Amino acid sequence: MTSLARAAASRLNGALSAGPKTVEGKAVVARNAVTHGIFAAVPVVAGECAKTWDEHRTGVLASLSPVGALEVNLAERVALAFWRLQRLSRYEAAAIGTAVEDAGLPPPGVDPFVVSLDRCAANREEHLKWMRNEHRAARENLSALAEAADLVRGIARGGPDALRGETVELVLTWASGLVYDRPLRKADPETPSGPTFLATLGLPPGPVRAAPWTAALLLRALTRYADAITQPLEAFQRELEEVLDDRAAAFAREVERLNNELAALRRRQETWRARAASAALLPPLDVLDRISKYEKHLNSMITSTLHELERLQARRGGAAVPVPLVTDVQVTVTHDHG
């Protein structure tokens, strides 16, 4: 049983405060009666700040000025939807940040020159290195074939006293190839790589390119190949010259192609970080689809809730509220993949 003294003290204490007087204060305490449902617990997840949520909720409710439990619940729903939209923006930023990191970009504020290249960059370096090797080999082949074609063209005029062994070896290799490509031939002369090829020309044994070649010796070797297919030497020389010119032209086209590809590859190599950043400015398609759908859902909920709250407030203010001309409709489309 409560004593008279305790009852008197309770009346005095109760007279000290009659509750909040401001709209903001009333909005805060209006939530006290809600003990169940989506607003019963503070919607703060790990990484979020409960104080920030309270400030956000208080600000939204103060802006909407709800009166009564129904308006307060609608205003709470709007605050929660905007809170989730902010969370969605943070999720999108995190998804983009992950994509940027996956693209091999250094984090903001880090000197890119001290960041090691990722595996993709290493692959690009290997590709560039391989292309450079191919380009160098094509240029070397072009130079060698062009020199060989010029030697065959000029050999009829005698040519220099000493010929370059590498060029002579290339000419003889292609000449022997012409002979062995003929199905009808009266002899199979020894190829330049044969063990007694140099001896048949009166040259000392050893590598072909190391022999003391002259224009006369080369003509003797070409004559043996021409005789093997019963073709005059002049005609054989012209055919050999055409073959060497064709191969040189093919390597010239290859060099031009590799030049263009190398230039494009260098440009890609120089701008790959910028292109990776541009590609990572949006999340992957599946993530972007989820973000877009959820954002559309939240915006639709905010719009319909605000419409409902405005109608309640207008009715409370004595205004005649007509039936809405436009109904908030949500359509969900499902695809049957069966």
RAKA-V867166 format. One record per backbone hydrogen bond with DSSP energy under -1.0 kcal/mol. CO is the residue of the C=O (numbers start at 1). NH is the residue of the N-H. E is the energy in kcal/mol with one decimal. If there is no record, write none. Layout:
CO	NH	E
CO	NH	E
//
This chain:
3	7	-2.1
4	8	-2.1
5	9	-2.2
6	10	-2.2
7	11	-1.9
8	12	-1.9
9	13	-2.5
10	14	-2.4
11	15	-1.3
13	16	-1.1
22	26	-2.4
23	27	-2.3
24	28	-1.8
25	29	-2.3
26	30	-1.7
28	31	-1.0
29	32	-1.7
31	34	-1.4
37	40	-1.3
42	44	-2.2
45	48	-2.3
49	53	-2.0
50	54	-2.4
51	55	-2.4
52	56	-2.5
53	57	-3.2
54	58	-2.6
55	59	-2.2
56	60	-2.3
57	61	-2.6
58	62	-2.3
59	63	-1.9
60	64	-1.9
61	65	-1.8
68	72	-2.4
69	73	-2.4
70	74	-2.0
71	75	-2.7
72	76	-2.7
73	77	-2.1
74	78	-2.0
75	79	-2.4
76	80	-2.6
77	81	-2.4
78	82	-2.4
79	83	-2.1
80	84	-2.2
81	85	-2.0
82	86	-2.1
83	87	-2.0
84	88	-2.4
85	89	-2.1
86	90	-1.9
87	91	-2.3
88	92	-2.6
89	93	-2.4
90	94	-2.3
91	95	-2.6
92	96	-2.5
93	97	-2.6
94	98	-2.3
95	99	-2.1
96	100	-2.7
97	101	-2.3
98	102	-2.6
99	103	-1.5
100	105	-1.7
101	104	-1.7
107	110	-1.8
111	114	-1.7
118	122	-2.2
119	123	-2.4
120	124	-2.3
121	125	-2.3
122	126	-2.3
123	127	-2.5
124	128	-2.5
125	129	-2.5
126	130	-2.6
127	131	-2.5
128	132	-2.2
129	133	-2.0
130	134	-2.4
131	135	-2.5
132	136	-2.5
133	137	-2.5
134	138	-2.4
135	139	-2.2
136	140	-2.2
137	141	-2.4
138	142	-2.4
139	143	-2.5
140	144	-2.4
141	145	-2.6
142	146	-2.5
143	147	-2.1
144	148	-2.1
145	149	-2.7
146	150	-2.2
147	151	-1.9
148	152	-2.1
149	153	-2.2
150	154	-2.2
151	155	-1.4
154	157	-1.0
155	158	-1.7
164	168	-2.2
165	169	-2.5
166	170	-1.7
167	171	-2.3
168	172	-2.7
169	173	-2.1
170	174	-2.1
171	175	-2.3
172	176	-2.6
173	177	-1.6
174	178	-1.9
175	179	-1.6
176	180	-2.3
177	181	-1.1
179	182	-1.4
191	194	-2.4
196	200	-1.6
198	201	-1.1
198	203	-2.8
199	202	-1.4
208	211	-1.4
211	213	-1.8
213	163	-2.4
214	218	-2.1
215	219	-2.2
216	220	-1.9
217	221	-1.9
218	222	-2.5
219	223	-2.3
220	224	-1.6
221	225	-1.4
222	226	-2.6
223	227	-2.6
224	228	-1.3
226	231	-2.5
227	230	-1.4
228	186	-2.0
228	187	-1.0
232	236	-2.4
233	237	-2.6
234	238	-2.2
235	239	-2.3
236	240	-2.6
237	241	-2.8
238	242	-2.4
239	243	-2.3
240	244	-2.4
241	245	-2.5
242	246	-2.6
243	247	-2.3
244	248	-2.4
245	249	-2.6
246	250	-2.2
247	251	-2.2
248	252	-2.0
249	253	-2.2
250	254	-2.1
251	255	-2.6
252	256	-2.2
253	257	-2.6
254	258	-2.7
255	259	-2.4
256	260	-2.2
257	261	-2.6
258	262	-2.9
259	263	-2.3
260	264	-2.4
261	265	-2.7
262	266	-2.7
263	267	-2.1
264	268	-2.4
265	269	-2.7
266	270	-2.4
267	271	-1.6
271	275	-2.6
272	276	-2.6
273	277	-2.3
274	278	-2.2
275	279	-2.4
276	280	-1.5
278	281	-1.2
284	288	-3.2
285	289	-2.4
286	290	-1.8
287	291	-2.7
288	292	-2.6
289	293	-2.3
290	294	-2.4
291	295	-2.8
292	296	-2.4
293	297	-2.2
294	298	-2.5
295	299	-2.7
296	300	-2.2
297	301	-2.2
298	302	-2.7
299	303	-2.6
300	304	-2.5
301	305	-2.3
302	306	-2.7
303	307	-2.3
304	308	-2.1
305	309	-2.7
306	310	-2.8
307	311	-2.0
308	312	-2.0
309	313	-2.6
310	314	-2.4
311	315	-2.3
312	316	-2.6
313	317	-1.7
314	319	-2.3
315	318	-1.4
//
